[in-house]
Amino acid sequence: MFAYRITIENHNSYPIKLLRRYWEVFDSNTEQRVVEGEGVVGVQPLIMPGKNYQYVSGCHLKSELGKMEGYYTMENIENKELIKVNIPPFKLVAPVKLN
């Protein structure tokens, strides 16, 4: 089981709302799987200009190595425009593998 902390910063001049998440999870011993749904950790946070939102979540892998990447679908609250925000890949590595 891996835990990760995500911080989302709003560098826009307008508020944004996180509507959906889409994750591609790669496990070194199995095929890729997709995790998607509304919000994150049960909420759809509203992030005001210059502010951030942080959450902690987790991912279960069958091996000691993996990675995740994906995107969030955000909404510009002022004009209802949808914005796709890419999440760059990050590694999931059990501490024992770092030795």
DRENPA-3360 file (N, C-alpha, C; in nm, 2 decimals, always signed):
BEGIN
1 = MFAYRITI = +0.08/-0.12/+0.00/+0.00/+0.00/+0.00/+0.09/+0.12/+0.00 ~ +0.06/+0.22/-0.09/+0.14/+0.34/-0.10/+0.05/+0.46/-0.07 ~ +0.10/+0.56/+0.00/+0.03/+0.68/+0.03/+0.10/+0.79/-0.04 ~ +0.02/+0.89/-0.09/+0.08/+1.01/-0.15/+0.00/+1.13/-0.12 ~ +0.07/+1.24/-0.12/+0.01/+1.37/-0.09/+0.02/+1.46/-0.22 ~ -0.10/+1.52/-0.25/-0.11/+1.60/-0.37/-0.14/+1.75/-0.32 ~ -0.08/+1.84/-0.38/-0.11/+1.98/-0.36/-0.15/+2.04/-0.49 ~ -0.27/+2.10/-0.50/-0.32/+2.16/-0.62/-0.32/+2.31/-0.60;
9 = ENHNSYPI = -0.25/+2.39/-0.68/-0.24/+2.54/-0.66/-0.32/+2.60/-0.77 ~ -0.39/+2.71/-0.74/-0.47/+2.78/-0.84/-0.39/+2.91/-0.87 ~ -0.32/+2.92/-0.99/-0.25/+3.03/-1.03/-0.33/+3.12/-1.12 ~ -0.46/+3.10/-1.13/-0.54/+3.18/-1.22/-0.60/+3.30/-1.14 ~ -0.67/+3.38/-1.22/-0.74/+3.50/-1.15/-0.88/+3.47/-1.12 ~ -0.92/+3.34/-1.14/-1.06/+3.30/-1.11/-1.06/+3.18/-1.03 ~ -1.17/+3.15/-0.96/-1.19/+3.03/-0.88/-1.21/+2.91/-0.97 ~ -1.15/+2.79/-0.93/-1.17/+2.67/-1.00/-1.23/+2.56/-0.91;
17 = KLLRRYWE = -1.30/+2.47/-0.97/-1.36/+2.36/-0.89/-1.31/+2.23/-0.95 ~ -1.26/+2.14/-0.87/-1.21/+2.01/-0.92/-1.33/+1.92/-0.93 ~ -1.37/+1.88/-1.05/-1.49/+1.80/-1.08/-1.46/+1.65/-1.08 ~ -1.35/+1.61/-1.15/-1.32/+1.47/-1.17/-1.17/+1.44/-1.17 ~ -1.14/+1.32/-1.15/-1.00/+1.27/-1.15/-0.99/+1.15/-1.25 ~ -0.88/+1.13/-1.31/-0.85/+1.02/-1.40/-0.71/+0.98/-1.37 ~ -0.69/+0.86/-1.33/-0.55/+0.81/-1.30/-0.52/+0.69/-1.38 ~ -0.40/+0.68/-1.43/-0.35/+0.55/-1.49/-0.25/+0.50/-1.39;
25 = VFDSNTEQ = -0.27/+0.38/-1.34/-0.19/+0.32/-1.24/-0.11/+0.21/-1.30 ~ +0.02/+0.21/-1.29/+0.11/+0.11/-1.35/+0.17/+0.03/-1.24 ~ +0.15/-0.10/-1.24/+0.22/-0.19/-1.14/+0.32/-0.27/-1.21 ~ +0.44/-0.29/-1.16/+0.55/-0.36/-1.23/+0.51/-0.50/-1.26 ~ +0.42/-0.56/-1.18/+0.39/-0.70/-1.20/+0.26/-0.73/-1.27 ~ +0.18/-0.62/-1.30/+0.05/-0.64/-1.36/+0.03/-0.54/-1.47 ~ -0.08/-0.55/-1.54/-0.12/-0.46/-1.64/-0.16/-0.32/-1.58 ~ -0.17/-0.22/-1.66/-0.22/-0.09/-1.62/-0.37/-0.10/-1.59;
33 = RVVEGEGV = -0.41/-0.02/-1.49/-0.55/+0.00/-1.46/-0.58/+0.15/-1.45 ~ -0.71/+0.18/-1.47/-0.76/+0.31/-1.47/-0.85/+0.33/-1.35 ~ -0.83/+0.44/-1.28/-0.92/+0.48/-1.17/-0.97/+0.62/-1.20 ~ -1.10/+0.63/-1.21/-1.16/+0.76/-1.24/-1.29/+0.78/-1.16 ~ -1.33/+0.91/-1.14/-1.45/+0.94/-1.07/-1.46/+1.08/-1.04 ~ -1.57/+1.11/-0.96/-1.59/+1.25/-0.92/-1.50/+1.29/-0.81 ~ -1.45/+1.41/-0.82/-1.37/+1.47/-0.71/-1.25/+1.39/-0.67 ~ -1.20/+1.42/-0.55/-1.09/+1.35/-0.49/-1.12/+1.33/-0.34;
41 = VGVQPLIM = -1.09/+1.21/-0.29/-1.12/+1.17/-0.15/-1.26/+1.22/-0.11 ~ -1.36/+1.20/-0.20/-1.50/+1.23/-0.16/-1.54/+1.37/-0.17 ~ -1.46/+1.46/-0.22/-1.50/+1.60/-0.23/-1.46/+1.66/-0.36 ~ -1.53/+1.77/-0.40/-1.51/+1.84/-0.52/-1.47/+1.99/-0.47 ~ -1.34/+2.00/-0.44/-1.30/+2.13/-0.37/-1.31/+2.25/-0.47 ~ -1.34/+2.36/-0.41/-1.34/+2.49/-0.48/-1.21/+2.56/-0.44 ~ -1.13/+2.60/-0.53/-1.00/+2.66/-0.50/-0.99/+2.80/-0.55 ~ -0.98/+2.89/-0.46/-0.98/+3.03/-0.50/-0.85/+3.08/-0.56;
49 = PGKNYQYV = -0.85/+3.19/-0.63/-0.72/+3.24/-0.69/-0.61/+3.25/-0.58 ~ -0.49/+3.21/-0.61/-0.38/+3.22/-0.52/-0.38/+3.12/-0.40 ~ -0.48/+3.04/-0.40/-0.49/+2.94/-0.29/-0.46/+2.80/-0.34 ~ -0.45/+2.70/-0.25/-0.42/+2.57/-0.28/-0.51/+2.47/-0.21 ~ -0.52/+2.35/-0.25/-0.59/+2.24/-0.19/-0.50/+2.12/-0.18 ~ -0.49/+2.06/-0.06/-0.40/+1.95/-0.04/-0.48/+1.83/+0.01 ~ -0.45/+1.71/-0.04/-0.51/+1.59/+0.01/-0.41/+1.47/+0.01 ~ -0.45/+1.38/+0.09/-0.37/+1.25/+0.10/-0.46/+1.14/+0.06;
57 = SGCHLKSE = -0.40/+1.05/-0.03/-0.47/+0.93/-0.07/-0.38/+0.81/-0.08 ~ -0.43/+0.70/-0.13/-0.34/+0.59/-0.14/-0.37/+0.50/-0.26 ~ -0.28/+0.41/-0.28/-0.29/+0.32/-0.40/-0.23/+0.18/-0.36 ~ -0.31/+0.08/-0.39/-0.26/-0.06/-0.36/-0.20/-0.12/-0.48 ~ -0.08/-0.16/-0.47/-0.01/-0.23/-0.58/+0.02/-0.38/-0.54 ~ +0.04/-0.46/-0.63/+0.08/-0.60/-0.60/+0.23/-0.62/-0.60 ~ +0.30/-0.52/-0.64/+0.45/-0.52/-0.64/+0.50/-0.41/-0.56 ~ +0.64/-0.40/-0.55/+0.70/-0.29/-0.48/+0.74/-0.17/-0.56;
65 = LGKMEGYY = +0.70/-0.18/-0.69/+0.74/-0.07/-0.79/+0.62/-0.04/-0.87 ~ +0.59/+0.09/-0.90/+0.49/+0.13/-0.99/+0.50/+0.28/-1.01 ~ +0.40/+0.33/-1.08/+0.39/+0.47/-1.10/+0.24/+0.51/-1.13 ~ +0.21/+0.64/-1.12/+0.08/+0.69/-1.15/+0.09/+0.82/-1.23 ~ -0.01/+0.84/-1.31/-0.02/+0.97/-1.38/-0.16/+0.98/-1.43 ~ -0.20/+1.10/-1.47/-0.34/+1.12/-1.51/-0.37/+1.27/-1.53 ~ -0.50/+1.30/-1.50/-0.54/+1.44/-1.51/-0.66/+1.47/-1.42 ~ -0.68/+1.60/-1.39/-0.80/+1.64/-1.33/-0.88/+1.72/-1.43;
73 = TMENIENK = -1.01/+1.71/-1.42/-1.10/+1.80/-1.49/-1.15/+1.91/-1.39 ~ -1.11/+2.03/-1.42/-1.15/+2.14/-1.34/-1.25/+2.23/-1.42 ~ -1.32/+2.31/-1.34/-1.42/+2.40/-1.40/-1.39/+2.55/-1.36 ~ -1.38/+2.64/-1.45/-1.37/+2.78/-1.43/-1.51/+2.82/-1.38 ~ -1.52/+2.86/-1.25/-1.65/+2.89/-1.19/-1.71/+3.01/-1.26 ~ -1.63/+3.10/-1.31/-1.69/+3.23/-1.36/-1.76/+3.21/-1.50 ~ -1.70/+3.12/-1.59/-1.76/+3.10/-1.72/-1.80/+2.96/-1.75 ~ -1.78/+2.87/-1.65/-1.82/+2.73/-1.66/-1.73/+2.65/-1.76;
81 = ELIKVNIP = -1.62/+2.71/-1.81/-1.53/+2.64/-1.90/-1.46/+2.52/-1.83 ~ -1.45/+2.41/-1.90/-1.38/+2.29/-1.84/-1.24/+2.30/-1.88 ~ -1.15/+2.26/-1.78/-1.01/+2.27/-1.80/-0.95/+2.13/-1.76 ~ -0.87/+2.08/-1.85/-0.80/+1.95/-1.83/-0.66/+1.99/-1.77 ~ -0.63/+1.94/-1.65/-0.50/+1.97/-1.59/-0.42/+1.83/-1.58 ~ -0.32/+1.82/-1.65/-0.24/+1.70/-1.65/-0.16/+1.68/-1.52 ~ -0.15/+1.56/-1.48/-0.08/+1.52/-1.36/+0.04/+1.45/-1.41 ~ +0.16/+1.50/-1.39/+0.28/+1.43/-1.44/+0.30/+1.30/-1.36;
89 = PFKLVAPV = +0.37/+1.20/-1.43/+0.40/+1.07/-1.36/+0.48/+1.09/-1.24 ~ +0.44/+1.01/-1.14/+0.53/+1.00/-1.02/+0.54/+0.85/-0.98 ~ +0.66/+0.82/-0.93/+0.69/+0.68/-0.90/+0.64/+0.64/-0.76 ~ +0.60/+0.52/-0.75/+0.57/+0.45/-0.62/+0.67/+0.34/-0.60 ~ +0.76/+0.36/-0.50/+0.87/+0.27/-0.48/+0.88/+0.24/-0.33 ~ +0.87/+0.11/-0.30/+0.88/+0.07/-0.16/+1.02/+0.11/-0.11 ~ +1.03/+0.16/+0.02/+1.16/+0.20/+0.07/+1.27/+0.10/+0.06 ~ +1.24/-0.03/+0.08/+1.34/-0.13/+0.07/+1.41/-0.14/-0.06;
97 = KLN = +1.34/-0.09/-0.17/+1.40/-0.10/-0.31/+1.49/+0.02/-0.33 ~ +1.50/+0.12/-0.23/+1.59/+0.23/-0.25/+1.73/+0.20/-0.20 ~ +1.75/+0.09/-0.13/+1.88/+0.06/-0.08/+1.97/+0.00/-0.18;
% end
